[in-house]
Amino acid sequence: MSDNQESLLAEGDLVADYLEELLDIADLDGDIENSVSESRAHIVIDTESELLVGKDGKVLDALQELSRLVVMTETGHRSRLMLDVAGYRERRKAELIAMAKDSIADVQESGDPVRLMPLNAYERKIVHDEVAAAGLVSESEGEPPHRRVVVQTP
């Protein structure tokens, strides 16, 4: 195992301890898994409860930012860790890929640009990657939280 992977696992352990305390305080059941993927620490809370996901993943996003702050406070460096609860991020990724494929098909059929709904940076990257793989181009327009992807022909 490389030093970087060990460092990321240690980062995940730090966050897992923090989240374990949070689950205890909130009296929620869940198993926490720590792994490294795509040069990031990945923390998964396996639970039946959607309370820690919230509407449109807002609670999950806030927990992820708090988790990153824990790492920053303890280690002094920024973290890019990803947090998932109850499989939300995986389901959302599948939805975004389907949305991107639909937009790609629309652009290929009509030749007209397609503007998607506002997305956060992580979600926009998923769409941009799918569009690029299909040989089309995409760009982001607007200001957060209204920033969106526009899919178009090259």
N, C-alpha and C positions, 0 to 999 in steps of 0.2 A: 504494500500500500504506500502511495506517495505521501510526502509531507503535507502537500496541499489537501489530499483526501482526509488525512488524519486531522488536520486543522478544521476542515469543514464538518467532520463528524463531531469534533469537540464543540464546535459552534452549535450543532444540532442538539448535543447533549445538554448544553446550557439552556437552550430554548425549551427542550423537552421538560427539564426540571421546572422551569417557570410555568409552562402550560399545565403540568401535573398539579401544581399548587392552585392554579386558576380553576381547574376542573373540580378539585376538592372544595374550594371556597364556594363555587357555584352549585355544588352537589350534582355534578353531571358525570355520567359514565362514559368512558372512552379509553381506548388503547392508543398510545402514542408510538409511532414508528419513526425512526431517524435513518436517513440514507443520503447518499451523494449521487447526483445525476446532473449532467450538463454543467459541471463545474460549480454547482450550487448545493447547499445543504437543502434537503427536502424533508419536511416534517409533515406527517399525516396523523390526524386525529381520527381514528376509526370509531365512529359513534352512530347511533340511530337518530340522534337529536340534530335538528337543523338550527337550533338556537344560536350556535356559534357561527352560522353562515349568514343569517339575516337576509333581508330583502335585497335581491340582486347582488348578494355576496358582500354587502357593505360591512357587516360585523366581521366577516372573515378578513377583508382587506385591512380593517382597523387592527385586528389581532396580529396580522402579519407585520404591520408597521410597529406595533408594540414589541413584537418578538425581535425585530431588527434593532430596535432601540435598546433592548436588553443586551444584545451582542455588542452594540456600540459602547454602552456603559461599562460592560465588563472587560472588553478587549481593546477598546479604543479604535476599532476599525469598522468601516461600513460593511454591512452584510447584504447579500443578494438572496438570502434564503427564501424559499417558497414554502408556504403553509397551505395545506388542504384540509378541509373538514368534511367528513361524510361524503367524500368523492365529488364535491361540488366542482372543483377546478377541472377534473377530467370530463365531467358531463358538459361543462361550459365550453371546454376546448372542442368537443365533438360538435356542439351547436354552432360554434364560430366557424369551424371547417365547413359544415354544411351550408352556412350562410355565405361563406366565401365562394363555394362551388356554385351556388345558385346565382350569385352576382357575376361570376366568371361566365356562366352560360348566357346570362342576359346580355352582357357586353359583347360576347362573341356573336350572338344572334342579331342584336340591333346596331352594334357599333357605337352606341351612346354610353357615356360614363354612368356609373351607378354609385350613388352616395349611400353609405351605410349609416346606421344609427350611431350616436356617440359611443365610444369605447375607451377604456383605459389603455395605458401604454402597452401592458402585457397582452391584452386582447387584440390590439391593433397589430402587434408583431405577429401573432398567429395568423391573422388575415393576410398581412403583407407577404409572409412566407408562402402561403397557399397560392396567392395570386402570382408571385414570381415563379413558382414551380409550374404554373399553367402557361407561362410565357407572356403574361400580360404585365402591365405596370400598375402601381398603386401609389398614392401619396396620402399623407394626412393633411387635413385642413381644419381650421378653427382653433379655438383656444380651449384648454381644459376647463370645465368638465364636458364641453361640447365638441371636443376634437373627434373627428370621424375619418374613416378611410374612404377614398374615392378610387374606384376600380375603372381602368380604361385601357384602350388598345395602345400598343407602343407607338 
